[in-house]
């Protein structure tokens, strides 16, 4: 899934909101209070529900320009990347990309079917999330 959207916020403002979310998620799942300069390459485990956990690895961090991570479960590997382009002091363009690799034939077929059905809703929700960051400015 790929989304490109222009927002009426600075690149720094958007990046700051993403970093706040990342630091909060890490604090909730690890009980560690990290700082931004400790995030590059950081790995932690996350409990999604009673039966599903995943390993999250922060793979890229460039202040106000990029953030990427991978999430690996026993069924899938997700790669997520945000590219942030400053258009001027108060506007930026966000390019969000998400890739998924499924482990096993049955899981792959299941994910392809669900991807077709749920893809529209996931894309719509991601656009809403991006817009909500803009609105809170």
DRENDORO-520910 format. One record per residue (C-alpha): residue number from 1; z, y, x. Coordinates in pm, whole numbers, plus 50000, padded with zeros to 5 digits. Each point is the difference from the previous one (the first is absolute). Layout:
// residues N
<site i="NUM" c3="Z" c2="Y" c1="X"/>
...
END
This chain:
// residues 137
<site i="1" c3="50000" c2="50000" c1="50000"/>
<site i="2" c3="49914" c2="50346" c1="50128"/>
<site i="3" c3="50090" c2="50338" c1="49857"/>
<site i="4" c3="49912" c2="50344" c1="50130"/>
<site i="5" c3="50169" c2="50295" c1="49832"/>
<site i="6" c3="50045" c2="50367" c1="50078"/>
<site i="7" c3="50348" c2="50139" c1="49940"/>
<site i="8" c3="50126" c2="50356" c1="49977"/>
<site i="9" c3="50273" c2="49944" c1="50260"/>
<site i="10" c3="49999" c2="50031" c1="50375"/>
<site i="11" c3="49943" c2="49693" c1="50215"/>
<site i="12" c3="50353" c2="50045" c1="50136"/>
<site i="13" c3="50151" c2="50009" c1="49650"/>
<site i="14" c3="49821" c2="49679" c1="49901"/>
<site i="15" c3="50095" c2="49823" c1="50324"/>
<site i="16" c3="50362" c2="50110" c1="49960"/>
<site i="17" c3="50015" c2="49846" c1="49651"/>
<site i="18" c3="49855" c2="49671" c1="50128"/>
<site i="19" c3="50250" c2="49993" c1="50286"/>
<site i="20" c3="50290" c2="50067" c1="49761"/>
<site i="21" c3="49889" c2="49702" c1="49793"/>
<site i="22" c3="49965" c2="49775" c1="50305"/>
<site i="23" c3="50341" c2="50094" c1="50139"/>
<site i="24" c3="50161" c2="49944" c1="49659"/>
<site i="25" c3="49838" c2="49656" c1="49964"/>
<site i="26" c3="50120" c2="49898" c1="50345"/>
<site i="27" c3="50352" c2="50124" c1="49927"/>
<site i="28" c3="50014" c2="49804" c1="49671"/>
<site i="29" c3="49870" c2="49674" c1="50149"/>
<site i="30" c3="50162" c2="50007" c1="50345"/>
<site i="31" c3="50303" c2="50229" c1="49958"/>
<site i="32" c3="49871" c2="50186" c1="50309"/>
<site i="33" c3="49965" c2="50378" c1="50001"/>
<site i="34" c3="49704" c2="50055" c1="50230"/>
<site i="35" c3="49830" c2="50319" c1="50110"/>
<site i="36" c3="49625" c2="50054" c1="49998"/>
<site i="37" c3="49972" c2="49960" c1="50375"/>
<site i="38" c3="50133" c2="49643" c1="49963"/>
<site i="39" c3="49741" c2="49885" c1="49744"/>
<site i="40" c3="49689" c2="49921" c1="50208"/>
<site i="41" c3="49980" c2="49623" c1="50033"/>
<site i="42" c3="50317" c2="49947" c1="49794"/>
<site i="43" c3="50018" c2="49664" c1="49821"/>
<site i="44" c3="50229" c2="49907" c1="49712"/>
<site i="45" c3="50036" c2="49750" c1="49719"/>
<site i="46" c3="49977" c2="50108" c1="49638"/>
<site i="47" c3="50113" c2="49809" c1="49691"/>
<site i="48" c3="49744" c2="50056" c1="49721"/>
<site i="49" c3="50171" c2="49781" c1="49741"/>
<site i="50" c3="50229" c2="49695" c1="49992"/>
<site i="51" c3="49736" c2="49768" c1="50146"/>
<site i="52" c3="49774" c2="50227" c1="50205"/>
<site i="53" c3="50063" c2="50166" c1="50334"/>
<site i="54" c3="49767" c2="50160" c1="50247"/>
<site i="55" c3="49987" c2="50131" c1="50353"/>
<site i="56" c3="49894" c2="50362" c1="50032"/>
<site i="57" c3="49869" c2="50139" c1="50328"/>
<site i="58" c3="49923" c2="50368" c1="50049"/>
<site i="59" c3="49673" c2="49991" c1="50191"/>
<site i="60" c3="49896" c2="50366" c1="50031"/>
<site i="61" c3="50169" c2="50337" c1="49988"/>
<site i="62" c3="49836" c2="50329" c1="50092"/>
<site i="63" c3="50190" c2="50304" c1="49875"/>
<site i="64" c3="49820" c2="50163" c1="49706"/>
<site i="65" c3="49689" c2="49784" c1="50057"/>
<site i="66" c3="50059" c2="49628" c1="49950"/>
<site i="67" c3="50243" c2="49733" c1="49888"/>
<site i="68" c3="49931" c2="49627" c1="49975"/>
<site i="69" c3="50195" c2="49681" c1="49951"/>
<site i="70" c3="49954" c2="49631" c1="49931"/>
<site i="71" c3="50195" c2="49784" c1="49759"/>
<site i="72" c3="49989" c2="49625" c1="50045"/>
<site i="73" c3="50136" c2="49746" c1="49753"/>
<site i="74" c3="49952" c2="49624" c1="49989"/>
<site i="75" c3="49702" c2="50057" c1="49766"/>
<site i="76" c3="49831" c2="50317" c1="50125"/>
<site i="77" c3="49959" c2="50263" c1="50265"/>
<site i="78" c3="49952" c2="50361" c1="49888"/>
<site i="79" c3="49878" c2="50280" c1="50224"/>
<site i="80" c3="50057" c2="50353" c1="49873"/>
<site i="81" c3="49883" c2="50321" c1="50169"/>
<site i="82" c3="50030" c2="50366" c1="49914"/>
<site i="83" c3="49768" c2="50241" c1="50182"/>
<site i="84" c3="50087" c2="50365" c1="49945"/>
<site i="85" c3="49752" c2="50278" c1="50066"/>
<site i="86" c3="50120" c2="50361" c1="49988"/>
<site i="87" c3="49741" c2="50207" c1="49815"/>
<site i="88" c3="50192" c2="50325" c1="50042"/>
<site i="89" c3="50365" c2="50111" c1="50008"/>
<site i="90" c3="50062" c2="49894" c1="49639"/>
<site i="91" c3="49753" c2="49718" c1="49932"/>
<site i="92" c3="49934" c2="49657" c1="50139"/>
<site i="93" c3="49779" c2="49700" c1="49936"/>
<site i="94" c3="50165" c2="49658" c1="49981"/>
<site i="95" c3="49807" c2="49683" c1="50069"/>
<site i="96" c3="50201" c2="49698" c1="49889"/>
<site i="97" c3="49878" c2="49652" c1="50088"/>
<site i="98" c3="50153" c2="49667" c1="49909"/>
<site i="99" c3="49874" c2="49660" c1="50110"/>
<site i="100" c3="50135" c2="49660" c1="49906"/>
<site i="101" c3="49955" c2="49662" c1="50162"/>
<site i="102" c3="50115" c2="49697" c1="49801"/>
<site i="103" c3="50126" c2="49681" c1="50160"/>
<site i="104" c3="49852" c2="49684" c1="49847"/>
<site i="105" c3="49705" c2="49932" c1="49771"/>
<site i="106" c3="50194" c2="49995" c1="49672"/>
<site i="107" c3="50188" c2="50318" c1="50089"/>
<site i="108" c3="49672" c2="50167" c1="50098"/>
<site i="109" c3="49838" c2="49912" c1="49666"/>
<site i="110" c3="50308" c2="50113" c1="49810"/>
<site i="111" c3="50012" c2="50332" c1="50188"/>
<site i="112" c3="49629" c2="50062" c1="49946"/>
<site i="113" c3="50037" c2="49947" c1="49626"/>
<site i="114" c3="50309" c2="50217" c1="49977"/>
<site i="115" c3="49834" c2="50259" c1="50222"/>
<site i="116" c3="49717" c2="50036" c1="49751"/>
<site i="117" c3="50239" c2="50027" c1="49707"/>
<site i="118" c3="50270" c2="50216" c1="50160"/>
<site i="119" c3="49791" c2="50197" c1="50249"/>
<site i="120" c3="49927" c2="50281" c1="49755"/>
<site i="121" c3="50368" c2="50045" c1="49915"/>
<site i="122" c3="50111" c2="49992" c1="50364"/>
<site i="123" c3="49743" c2="50263" c1="50091"/>
<site i="124" c3="50104" c2="50216" c1="49705"/>
<site i="125" c3="50369" c2="49971" c1="50091"/>
<site i="126" c3="49930" c2="50092" c1="50361"/>
<site i="127" c3="49811" c2="50311" c1="49889"/>
<site i="128" c3="50296" c2="50092" c1="49777"/>
<site i="129" c3="50239" c2="49957" c1="50291"/>
<site i="130" c3="49788" c2="50228" c1="50219"/>
<site i="131" c3="49986" c2="50260" c1="49723"/>
<site i="132" c3="50377" c2="49978" c1="49949"/>
<site i="133" c3="50053" c2="50099" c1="50364"/>
<site i="134" c3="49782" c2="50303" c1="49938"/>
<site i="135" c3="50190" c2="50094" c1="49682"/>
<site i="136" c3="50343" c2="49987" c1="50169"/>
<site i="137" c3="49894" c2="50263" c1="50254"/>
END
